[in-house]
């Protein structure tokens, strides 16, 4: 049974001035932009990386993207708990510094192994940094319209970072070399480190600050997710009956079952507080986030990159420019349209509608071929699925973080980011298997994504119905709009 270590004491912080709150939002978004940028920035450069370092076309090359996502996902829970048990500012600085140094190592790599190791180290830095960015927002902005706007900007930046990574990757690869897509993080990271003074200091009591971190849980999570993704990725070149594949999948499931035991029975400060998962919004919402990540976090950019370069014959720069509509539409809809919709419609309504629209865009994308050209093969589907994604991703983020106690804000942030990143890593591995050894089954990949979005639409119906406008407390008294949040 877990020991009775006292809960971390978080005193209610004094509301920051508008200027300081804006500075916190800007720095948090800048750091999140860097983290998400590196999910996709290498994609356009992958053909150049393949030629320069001698990667194979299949599973080996995909691990340049997967290593980052797996390290990111596997240690996000630990990173989220660090943000609860240690100073948010110190955790932010540590994650940003490690991410910056690993980016330098990746940019200087001279072999496939060195590059993959550097990408994994980047993922570790991102796992510490990303939850801290969301935690400082949820502790700076109280629940209500101000937090909704802040989360909308943060989510839009995350979406833009993924799409902009392809554009920036194309420009840097064409103008310099593939190494520039990693080295660009070095000056950005150093500049961000100079601005961390704007972050609020965490007010933690002395005793809980010394609470032991759940390292066994973090190890079990990392091993489990890595083994599952590796086992699925092996089916790209082999079969599900291959002994190595079966052992990897079995080991992954066993490690995740061990994680459940550690979290519920032995951890004094579990990475995932069991009470969190008893909230319907957290459990269902994170399942939605995981499935969305399996399509939107990494795979869509990965497979569209090879479609434009290998099928349409585009250069790295032209491929990067081809992603510009995804960036602009995602940014515009995420910042200006989605927050307004969230004030008028229930979150589950927006998740359902956005998932249906996004799925329609993926179905259109699945019909593209070499004869479609850019307007019908890339631009048209991009308009539809980018709008759909912008409509449902922010409400999903709001659902899984609303109503969570301040002492568990980092754990909730880490859980959500874990679901997103593990979804991306597992999705890329599974969809690479769907694509086959030569990775050419474009239509089959995006048709599969359409099915995943249909599942998200169905799951949205399991979320509690949040009523907008005038709401009442359990005793019947009206609640102010600032206090309104989805039921748990």
Secondary structure, DSSP 8 states (H G I E B T S, - for coil): ---------B-------HHHHHHHHHHHHHHHHHHHHHHHTTTTTHHHHHHHHT--TTHHHHHHHHHHHHHHHHHHHHHHHHHHHS-HHHHHHHHHHHHHHHHHHHHT--SHHHHHHHHHHHHHHHHHHHHHHHHHHHHHS-TTHHHHHHHHHHHHHHHHHHHHHHHHHHHHHHHS-TTHHHHHHHHHHHHHHTTGGGS----B-HHHHT----HHHHHHHHHHHHHHHHHHHHTTTS-TT-HHHHHHHHHHHHHHHHHHHIIIII-TT-SS-HHHHTSHHHHHHHHHHHHHHHHHTTHHHHHHHHIIIIIS---HHHHHHHTHHHHHHHHHIIIIIHHHHHHHS-HHHHHHHHHHHHHHHHHHHHT--TTTHHIIIIIHHHHHHHHHHHHHHHHHHHHHHTT--GGGHHHHHHHHHHHHHHHHHHHHHHHHHHHTTTT--HHHHHHHHHHHHHHHHHHHTTS-----SSEE-TTS-EE-GGG-----
